[in-house]
Amino acid sequence: MKVKKNILLSSVLSSALFLIACGGGGQESQPITQQPPAQTNNQGNQIPEYTITAVPLPVSPENFTVNPNDPRLLEHGLDTNLRFIEPRTISVGLWDRSHDRIPNFADSYWAQWVADEILATHNIIVEWVPIPRWDEPEFQSTLLAAGQAPDISYTFQNPMVTTFANMGGITNMYPLLQQYRDLLPNLYDLLQENVYWNFDPTTNELWSLTGRLVQDGRVNTFIREDWLNTLGLPIPTTLEEFENTLIAFRDNAEVLLGADAANISPFRLEHDVAWSAGLIFESFIPNDITEREWFRYGFDDRRFMFRDAAREATRVLNRWFNEGLLYNDFFLHPAGTPIVDDQIRLGRVGAFIQSWDMPFRPAEALITDMRLNVGPEANFIAIAPFTNDVGIVRKFFPNPTDRFIYFPITNTEPLASLLYLDFISRLDVREFLQFGIEGIHRLTLENGAIQTLAESDGTDGTPVHIWPNHQFIPSLRNFDITITVNGIDLGDPYITAATLALGYPGIEPAAVMQSRSIGLDNAYWFRQIQTRQIASEEGMTAPLADQRDVILHQLIVATNPNDFDATFDAMYSTYLALGAQAIINERDAAWVETFGDVDTMP
């Protein structure tokens, strides 16, 4: 029975043809030298070995607005190609998932390629600092405290950056950007307003650059289409209908799973409850919420500070747990634990909430592996059943921001670090890193769209096609190394959309676009709200998140429904006292200071 993540299907069905029937020319791929087959995988099948010709990527002169006669070049130690005359050395954080195919990502082909290319392009030597992906906030806090953080660091936890900035541990990037702006065209072209997203105009301080999130979707609800068909059930469109569908899955477990019926999980919840049930939490936020309220309670991106919404969403999950509708051991398995996703791969899960493209991703292989275990008819489809108080679906999208990139005060090579960020932001560089090697990971079609090539061990009737382990891509589109962007932007909207549809081997492109459409159709954004720094937030991200998880686990698993409200109030009071109430109060005070005693920004 297959539960691992390393074998994918390799077909892209004809339903994509309407997406790729026309279009312009594509990007020129990297030169490839193919060697005779020399390796074998553990089944004895031959694996063709490929290498990339070790030459720098082409640098187009129009990419740079700098005057080659500018005396500052020599002052900065650069030649007219923005290459350091003497080599410079920087350390760069590298998120590492310790995947069994690449136990150390710093030893991968991708890390070596970047190191070789940045050396050839800018004469910069890169020393990688592996950062455990799932423990990155704690790990980086330790490095910062010890003065050992890499020169280029990045995190999702901007309050952590602010905390260390106030302790004198982070470099103010604003004067650096003012000084070197004209040397960084690719960085500015990609990030645009995100460069100064966290800029404080009252102090001229900018402690981090903000990576760009390409908004293709956020989270969706996925449900087993084949189970609905087997039981003759319609697609649920409300919370009540969704719950009734879960009950039908539970009551018909033997029909759906046969001898494996005892292991059915009508709804798959995860350790991070407020993420894996996030759309349920959001559905209880009133439709008439104001900008002021959104800011006041917005510190926790899981919406847990919206007390009434958190209460009612958790009440639903408590009921589902007691009704036998949840994956019972969700609280035992932190993020990244394979057994949680294996429940989907084994075909035991009826519905779940996750990132809009999670079921399709090659690295997770949830649908493709499930089909190998269950059969080709097994499938998840995206739905939108969680309506709010006026009967509409709202998915509260984040700002178009991703990771926060910062330089610790120990960084003695700020210009080299900025040139690295400019290099990693170049369109040709990020396209190569995201989609890989022509003929191994991708095919570039005549219209410029990029089709991802799947791995196959041949058991599904397709030719054997296994990526060499050192060229395995452990995160979606090499997310862990393309640090300035999350998502696809190939410089042309048509090519980008067509590529997105073809980017999930073994998945019908129409299904990808349907999921994207459902997510974006229900998207709701608030404007960026900028006030002074909120001092009470410093150092509180991890403690409040940990307390939130403890509360949710206790309320769902160990609370009698008759005692739910009293238990919720007692535990939530602890959460507020830990620091949440202080953050709420100070955020509201900062709002009034900035905009006045009003509910909406000017």
Secondary structure, DSSP 8 states (H G I E B T S, - for coil): ----SS-------GGGGGGSSS---------EEE----EE-TTS-EE--EEE--------GGG----TT-HHHHHTTB-TTS-BSS-EEEEEEEEE--BTTBS-GGGSHHHHHHHHHHHHHH-EEEEEEEEEGGGHHHHHHHHHHTT---SBEEES-HHHHHHHHHTT-B---HHHHHHHGGG-HHHHHHHGGGGGTT-BTTTTB---EEEEE--S--EEEEEEHHHHHHHT-----SHHHHHHHHHHHHHTHHHHHGGGGGG-EEEE--SSHHHHTHHHHHHTS-TT--HHHHHHT-SSTT-TTSHHHHHHHHHHHHHHHHTT-B-TTGGG--TT-HHHHHHHHTT-EEEEEEETTGGG-TTT-HHHHHHHHH-TT--EEEE-----TTS---EE---SEEEEEE-BTT---HHHHHHHHHHHTSHHHHHHHHH--BTTTEEE-TTS-EEE---B-STTSS--B---GGG---SGGGTTT-TTEES---SSHHHHHHHHHTSSTTS-HHHHHHHHHHHHHTEE-------S--GGGTT-HHHHHHHHHHHHHHHHHS--GGGHHHHHHHHHHHHIIIIIHHHHHHHHHHHHHHH-S-SS--
